[in-house]
Amino acid sequence: MRIEFIVYGEPVAKGRAKFCVRGGHAIAYTPAETRDAEGDFRTQSLKYRPKELITGPIELTIWIYKSIPKSFSKKKAALAEAGVLKPITRPDKDNYEKLICDALKDVFWRDDSQICDGDTHKRYSKTPRVEIILSGGGK
């Protein structure tokens, strides 16, 4: 089975857990921005989900397209759009992966441990988005 889809909007990376103290105990919670972004990603992905969750190993390829900074000159923006100039700024690609994999859990697969192969690419674009290509055996 092979599934390809696009989630439009500025990509958001998974934020670090925040901590607070309640009743003398430290409690970890997910920041609102991360929770909202994960929910939006999941909602946009639902129309592409299979009838049954994929079982077995999964190959996941992710293309992250960040907005071209407004500070870029026309020449620099053209190089960015062409993929010659790549975003070497934060957030790191693995933090994007974490949010995406958490959002797609229980939509396409049961657990992230099923993802055995794949690549993640970070680029610039006039159209910010995330492109997902996943394939896996089983159901």
C-alpha positions in Angstrom: 0.0 0.0 0.0 1.3 3.5 -0.9 -0.3 6.7 0.3 0.7 10.2 -0.7 -0.8 13.5 0.5 -0.1 17.1 1.3 -0.8 19.1 4.4 -0.9 22.8 3.7 0.3 25.5 6.1 3.5 26.5 7.8 5.2 23.4 9.1 5.4 23.3 12.9 8.0 21.4 14.9 7.2 19.5 18.1 7.8 21.7 21.1 9.5 20.5 24.2 7.3 19.4 27.1 6.6 22.1 29.7 6.6 21.5 33.4 4.6 23.0 36.3 4.1 22.1 39.9 0.6 21.2 41.2 0.0 19.9 44.6 3.7 19.6 45.2 4.2 17.4 42.2 5.9 18.2 38.9 3.6 17.7 35.9 4.6 17.6 32.3 2.3 19.0 29.6 2.4 19.6 25.9 2.6 23.3 24.8 -0.7 24.7 23.2 1.1 25.5 19.9 2.3 21.9 19.6 -1.1 20.5 20.6 -2.9 22.7 18.1 -0.5 22.0 15.2 -0.6 18.3 15.8 -4.5 18.4 15.8 -4.5 20.4 12.6 -2.1 18.1 10.9 -4.1 15.1 12.0 -7.4 16.7 10.8 -6.0 17.5 7.3 -4.6 13.9 7.1 -7.8 12.0 8.0 -9.3 12.0 4.5 -6.3 10.0 3.3 -6.3 7.3 6.0 -6.8 3.7 5.0 -9.8 1.7 6.1 -7.6 -0.2 8.5 -4.4 0.8 10.2 -1.2 -0.3 8.4 0.4 -3.3 10.1 4.1 -4.3 9.7 7.0 -2.1 8.7 6.4 1.3 7.2 8.6 3.5 5.0 7.9 7.2 5.5 9.3 10.0 3.4 8.6 13.6 4.5 9.2 16.8 2.5 9.0 19.9 4.7 8.5 23.1 2.8 9.0 26.2 5.0 8.1 29.7 3.9 10.8 31.7 2.2 11.9 34.5 4.6 10.7 38.0 3.6 14.2 39.2 4.2 15.5 37.3 1.3 16.4 39.2 -1.9 14.7 38.2 -5.1 17.8 36.3 -6.2 18.1 34.5 -2.9 14.3 33.7 -2.9 14.6 32.2 -6.4 17.5 30.0 -5.2 15.5 28.9 -2.2 12.4 28.1 -4.3 14.6 26.1 -6.7 16.0 24.0 -3.8 19.5 25.3 -4.2 19.4 27.3 -1.0 18.2 25.1 1.9 17.0 26.0 5.4 19.8 25.3 7.8 18.1 27.1 10.6 16.1 25.8 13.5 13.9 23.9 14.1 15.7 20.7 13.4 14.1 18.3 11.0 13.8 15.6 13.7 11.5 17.9 15.7 9.2 18.2 12.6 9.3 14.4 12.3 8.2 14.0 15.9 5.1 16.2 15.5 4.2 14.5 12.2 4.6 11.0 13.5 2.6 11.7 16.6 -0.2 13.3 14.6 -0.4 10.3 12.2 -0.3 7.7 15.0 -3.6 5.8 15.2 -4.6 7.3 11.8 -2.2 5.4 9.5 -0.4 3.1 12.0 -0.6 1.8 15.6 2.9 2.8 16.8 5.9 4.9 15.5 8.1 1.8 16.0 6.6 0.5 12.7 8.5 3.2 10.8 11.7 1.4 9.7 12.8 3.3 6.6 12.5 6.7 5.0 13.9 10.2 4.7 13.0 13.7 5.8 13.9 16.7 3.6 13.7 20.3 4.7 13.3 23.0 1.9 11.9 26.5 1.2 8.8 27.2 -0.8 6.4 30.0 -1.6 3.7 27.5 -0.6 4.5 26.2 2.9 3.4 22.6 3.3 4.4 19.1 4.3 4.3 16.3 1.7 4.0 12.7 3.0 4.7 9.5 1.2 4.2 6.3 3.1 4.2 2.7 2.1 3.8 -0.4 4.2 2.7 -4.0 4.0 -0.1 -5.6 5.8 -3.5 -4.0 6.2 
